[in-house]
Amino acid sequence: MFRIILVGLISVGIAGAHDPASAQEELELRVIPRFGLLAPDAQFYDRFKNFSGDGYIEWTSGALGRAALVGLGVEAEIGNFGILFRGEVARSFEGWLSAGHGILIPRVFFEPPQVVNTWFDVPVNMTFGSLQIILPTRLEYRGIQPYILAGYAGKWYSFGEPTRPNEVEAILPGNGFTHSLELGGGLTFALFGLTFDAQLKDSINKYWEKTQNDLVLSGGLIWSIR
């Protein structure tokens, strides 16, 4: 499925590119500092620890909150083919994982069943390293140039210590790496003699067998260095 999407995006970009016969064999490099907001998937994980025959159930669920994001990208354009290549590193800050450990205690005689919850807050940061293909469209209007993007990213999760002791042996995540597909779009525009980039993308990966859709909304300032 991912391969079909990438092929389709590349085909759209080629259709919107300039005539190759008029392309100049020049390399233009740009640097893009980026600031934005990371909005992770609402549900991060559910892990069940104990199912007993008498109805006793124990589990842990976790959800990631929004976090600030800072990144730096380097963009390369070869000639006037209309396809750009971008490498980018980014890191989130001030992120938190909210985890709840639950125990379902079954009915005992006339006592109704009850759920006992213990909550944990865990600091978390995510680091992204990505390679992207940027495909500008032909829908330019008054200097506003939309584009679509597709790429691959490596994503590193870094978790700190919970704010309370884990005396109930809740299942908390550990540091790790995962592969991610990036799909999205944005637009570039000029303002006060500077060129800006506004972007929305979805970073898609799996964590503990659950698909994660982490949205990144960001803006950047494009500096041409060559």
QUILIN-V292018 format. One record per pair of residues at least 4 apart in sequence whose ideal C-beta (glycine too) atoms are under 6 Angstrom apart, sorted by the first residue. I is the first residue (numbers start at 1). J is the second residue. If there is no record, write none. Layout:
# QUILIN-V292018
((I,J) (I,J))
This chain:
# QUILIN-V292018
((2,181) (6,150) (9,148) (9,150) (13,83) (13,135) (16,137) (16,138) (17,81) (17,82) (18,80) (18,82) (23,79) (23,80) (23,81) (24,79) (24,80) (25,79) (26,79) (27,78) (28,77) (29,76) (29,225) (29,226) (30,75) (30,222) (30,224) (31,74) (31,223) (31,225) (32,73) (32,220) (32,222) (33,72) (33,221) (34,71) (34,218) (34,220) (35,70) (36,69) (36,216) (36,217) (36,218) (37,217) (38,67) (38,69) (38,92) (38,216) (39,66) (39,215) (40,64) (40,214) (41,212) (41,213) (43,63) (44,62) (44,63) (44,64) (45,62) (45,208) (46,61) (47,60) (47,171) (48,59) (49,58) (50,58) (51,57) (52,56) (54,106) (55,106) (56,106) (57,104) (58,103) (59,102) (60,99) (60,101) (60,170) (60,171) (61,100) (62,97) (62,99) (63,98) (64,97) (65,96) (67,92) (67,94) (67,95) (68,93) (68,94) (69,90) (69,92) (71,88) (71,90) (72,89) (73,86) (73,88) (74,87) (75,84) (75,86) (76,85) (77,84) (82,136) (84,134) (86,132) (86,134) (87,131) (88,130) (89,129) (90,128) (91,127) (92,125) (92,126) (95,124) (95,125) (96,121) (97,122) (97,124) (99,120) (99,172) (100,117) (100,119) (101,118) (101,168) (101,170) (102,115) (102,117) (103,116) (104,115) (105,114) (106,113) (107,113) (118,168) (120,162) (121,163) (122,159) (122,162) (123,160) (124,159) (125,158) (126,157) (127,156) (128,153) (128,155) (129,154) (130,151) (130,153) (130,182) (131,151) (131,152) (132,149) (132,151) (133,150) (134,147) (134,149) (135,147) (135,148) (136,145) (136,147) (137,146) (139,146) (140,145) (143,189) (143,190) (144,187) (144,189) (145,188) (146,187) (147,186) (148,185) (149,184) (150,183) (151,182) (153,180) (153,182) (153,203) (155,178) (155,180) (155,205) (156,177) (157,176) (158,175) (159,173) (159,175) (162,166) (166,170) (178,205) (180,203) (180,205) (181,204) (182,201) (182,203) (183,202) (184,200) (184,201) (184,202) (186,198) (186,199) (187,198) (188,197) (189,196) (190,195) (195,222) (196,221) (197,220) (197,222) (198,219) (199,218) (200,217) (201,216) (202,213) (202,215) (203,214) (204,213) (205,212) (206,211) (207,212))
